[in-house]
Amino acid sequence: MSAASALRPPARRTGLWILGILLCCAVFIAVYEYFVRSDSGQWVEYAMLDAAAERVSSLSERGYDLWWLSPVIIALPAVIFLVIVLARQRFLAALIAAGSVVGANLSTQVLKTYWLERPDLDNGVPYWTGNSLPSGHTTLAASMAVAVFLVSSPRQRPFVAVLAASYAGLVGAYTFTETWHRPADVIAAYLVVAVWAMIGGWLVMRTGPEWNTAVVDYEPETAPLAGLAWFLGVTLTVAAVLCFLFSGGWSGIALAGEEPSLWHWFAGLLFSIGPGFLMAAAGINLFGAETGRRQRGAPVPSPKGETVRYPIPPEFSELYRV
């Protein structure tokens, strides 16, 4: 095997990244159309939100008014982000990651405020003026965690992805328990951040091939933590569906306004966390598969392709000697 055939530049399959972005956009549209614009979707969300309001005391009601939540969401990952950037001197990647954070949060505010609407379907669900999808707090937490993910090394990314899903999931679950947001708002925020994570990830890999390429006999292990993220994501999401069944299925949802069920609160809580782990698992697999590969001692492959070297005829070799 030649050295050239063994080299694989990072982020070489651009179509795969575009497919991932389009898939997230399609799921985002499906979430919005069902949970916001359909009768049954609005009832499902109302059952969860009403249960959070009626059956569970919020932290603010218990005297824990977390007015400092937003500063902590920014400060904690920002410190880790700066430490990695300054220690590894990944300044271009830092700019790209920061751009992804700005893009994700700006997109959320534009979508929520100017583009998407929550219609009053006159279906018995109490109507709240204005649209709350996607969740701004969850977008902020997830995007800041993704920024750390983007500047991390390929070997550290799986671990950071699981931490990012846990961090964003806690914030999303908190916004649901406080009845600031519905679970669909949280899921939509994950999807917005996932789109910008793939845009930023592709740019980071293409502009930094030297540290996004691994030696073939020392490849980053993605299977254990990817498996953990898939397990948590599937388990929590399936458990959320089972909570609806335990509450009486559709008949229980129809009675949500009269008899809020604690099962609906559990469903909303799990729906606010599980999908985040599913997206983290997919991100671990995508970034692991698109990390560059090279033989030990071989040069780092360029995303633009190998340099073509034409043979020099022997009679002209004197002209090319340095």
N, C-alpha and C positions, 0 to 999 in steps of 0.2 A: 504494500500500500504506500502510495506516494504521500509526501507531507501535505501537498495541496489537497488531495482527496480526503485527508483526515481533518482538515480545518472546517469549522462551521462558524460563521460570524453570528453575533447576537442579533435577535429580532430580524431574522432573515425572511420570515414568512409574513410579509406585511398584510396579506389577505386574511390571515388568521386573526390578526389584531382588529382589522376592519369588521370581520364577522362577529367578533366578540362585542364590539361597540354596537353594531346593529342589533344583536341579540338583546343587549341590555335596553336599548331604546324600545324594542318591540315589547319586552316584558313591562317596561315602564308604562307604555300606552295601555297594555292590558290591565295593569293594576289600576290606572286612572279610570279607564272606561267601566270596569266592573265595580270597584268600591266607591267611586264618586258619582258615576252617571247612571247606575242601574238601581232598581228598587231593592232587589235582594242584597246587592253589595252594600247599600246604605244601611240596611237592617242589620247585616252582620257587624258592620263597624259600630252601629249604635248599641248593639248588645254588649260589645266589649267595653266601649267608652262609658256606658251607663253603669255597668258593673264596677268599673274603676271609681266612678263618682259616688256610688251608693253603698258599695260593700267594703271598700278599703279606704282607710284614712290616709290622706296624702302626708308626705313628710312636712309640708308647710303647716298643715293642721296640727301636727305634733310638736310644733315649735322649731322645726328645722327648716327655716326659710333660706334655701341655698341661693342667695343673691350672688354669690361668688362663683356659681357654676360655670358661666361663660369664660371668666378669666382662667379658671383651672383647666377647662377644656383646651384653651390655647397654650397656657404656660407649660403644662406637663410634657406634652409631646414636643413643644418648641425647644425646650432645654435639651432633650435627647437629640433632636434634629441638629441643633447647633454643635453639640459635642461631636457627632459623627462627621459633620461637614468640615469642621475645623481640624479634627484629628486626621481625617483622610484626604482633606483638601479637594473635596468634590464640589467645587463652586458652581460649575456649569449645571451639574445635576441638581444642586440646590435651587438655582434659578428656575429650572424646569419644574421641580417639585412645588416651589412657591407659586408658579404660574398655574399649576394644576389645582392648588388650594383656592386661589382666587377665582379660577374658572368654575369650579364646582359650586362655591358659595354664591357667586354672581348668578350662575344658571338657576340655582334653587330660588333665589329671590325674584328673578325675572319670571320664571315659570309660575311661582306661587302668586305673585302680585299682579302680573300683567297678562299672562297667557291663559292659564288654567282657571276654570270657574267651577264652583260647586252648585249645581242647580237645585232648586226647590221642586222636588218631584211630587209633592202633595200625597205622600204615601204613608203618612202617619209618623215619620221620623222627624223629631224636632229639628228645625232648620237653623243653622248658625250662619249668620251673614259672613260672607268671605270664604276664601279657600285656604286650607292649611297644608296642602300637599305640594311639595315635599317639606319635611321637617327641617327647619334651619339649624336647630341645635344639633341634631344628629348629623347633618351634613358637615357642620363645623368639626365635630369630634372625629368623624370618619375621615374627612379630608386631611386633618392634621396628622392622624395616625398613618394615613397612606403616604404622606410626605416623608415620614421616617422610613417607611417601607421602601420608597424609591431610592433613597440615598444609601440604603444598607447594602452590604455585599450579597452576592447570590447565596452564600452559605447561611447567612443570617435572615434572609427574607422569609422563609417559612415560619420561623419562630416569631418574627415581627408581625406577620400576617395574622397569626392566631391571637397575639396580644391586641392587635388593632381591632379585630372582630369583637373581642371581649370588651375593649374600651368603648367602642361605638355602641355595642349592644347594651351596656350598662346605661349609657346616656339615653339611648332610644327607649329603654324600658322605664327610665325615670320620667321622661316626658310623657309617656303613656299613663303611668301611675298618677302623675300630677294632673292628668286630663288636659295637658297642653296639646297633645297630638294623638291622632288615631294610629293604629298599627300600620295602615297603608301609607300614611305620611312618612313613617320611619323606613319602610321598605323602599319607597320611592327615593328617599335620601340616599340609601345604600346604592341604588342603581345609578343615580347621578354621579356619585363619587366614583363608582366603578368605571363609568365611561371616561372620566378625566384621569383616572389611574392608568387606564390603557393608553390614552393619548400621551400622558407624561412618561409612562414606562417605555413605550416605543422610542420616544425621543431620547430618554436617558440611555437606553441600550445602544442606540445608533451613534450617539455623540460620545459615549464612553466605553468603547469596545474593550479597552485594555483591562478594566476591572469588572466587566460583565462577561468575561470569558474564563472558563475553567479548564484546567488540565484534565484530559479524558480519564486518567486513572486516579483523579482526586475530585470527582464531581460532587456538587452539593447534594445532600440527601433531602429529597422532598417528600418521599412516600410516607414516612411516619407522621409528620405533622399535617400533611395533606389528608391522610386517612383520618386523623383525629378531627380535623375541621369538617370533613364530609360527614363523619359519624355524628358530631354534635349538631350540625346543620340539619341533617335528615331527621335525627331523633327528636330535636326540639320542634321542628315543623310538623312532623307526624303527630307528636304529642299535642300540639295546638289543635289539630283537626280532631283528635280523639276527645279533647275537652268539650268541643261542640256536641259531640255525640253523647257524652255523659250528661250534658245539660238538657238533653231532650231533642237534639237535632233542630230541624226547622221550626217545630212547634215551640221549642224552648226559646228560639230567637224571636218568634212572634210575640211571646209573653215578656220580652226583655224589659219593656217599659213598666210593666206592672210588678213583675217578680224578677229583679236582677239576680242572676246566678253567679256565684263565685267562680264556677267553671268558666264562664265567659271572661272573667278577669284573668284567669290563668291562661286562657287561649290568647288573649291580647298580649299578655306578657311574653309568652313563648314566640308569638308571631313577630314581636319586636326584636327578638334576639336571634332566632334560628336562621332566617335568610341571610343575616350578616355573615354567619359562619359558612354558609353555602358559597357566597361570593368570595370569601377569603380562600376557601378550598380551591375554587376555580382559578383564582389569581395565583396561588402557589403552583398549580399545575402549569398554567400558561407561562409564567415567568421562568419556571424551572425548565420547561421544554424549549424556551427561546433564549436561554443563556447560551453564549457561544462555547465552542469546544475547540481545543487544540492539543496536539501532541506535546509532551514534555520537551522543552527546549525549542519548540517551533515558534515562529513569530505569531503575534496576535493577528487574527484574520480581520480584514477590513469589511465593514458592511457594504462597501461599494464594489466588492469583488477583488479577486486576485490581480496583481499587476502583471500585465502581459510582457514577457521578455522574449524578444525575437533573437534567434541564433545569429551570431556574427560570423561571416565567412572567414576562414583562416587567413586569407590574403589581406584582409582589412583589420586584423586584430591589433596591429601596431597603432592604428589610429585611435583605438579605444582604451589604450593603456594610460593609466594616470601617472 
